[in-house]
């Protein structure tokens, strides 16, 4: 007589052997990896967006500052041909003087009658102080002559101005007579002796 297996024994016989274990853990790890890559991409886009917004803010401030100087030069037509030249103090010395509070208006031509030369000095000092307020780390360089056109340069420190490693500050090109186009507008005067991390923007002012 053949005995039939009990229901519990039959159930054990029918239960398939598990061929794979730990699949849920692997799926969770893959999901975490994909999520991490996505978050890194989002962080990179956010950093790039912040860098571009800072660049736009700087360009707007520079454009306004250079236009302000042009208006000041035109408002003082009797000044000597080099009254608005300011090309003897390098970037580091200017920053030291500005940070120490040594740059100050000596004669306020808004309340006092000034000569053309005093007005030019007032304009330059007020312009430098205004740029320093709107663009921390800035300095200026104005060369040339009124009758030939002033070459005005705004220099400012940009912590995002780095080389490929994303850490080391880059250096701006030094202006030469052979430069043209965008290169000539973004180079720094040699005598300004700018440090790494400083950018320059040039504009010719013809009254």
Order of alpha helices (4+ residues) and beta strands (2+ residues): alpha-alpha-alpha-alpha-beta-beta-alpha-beta
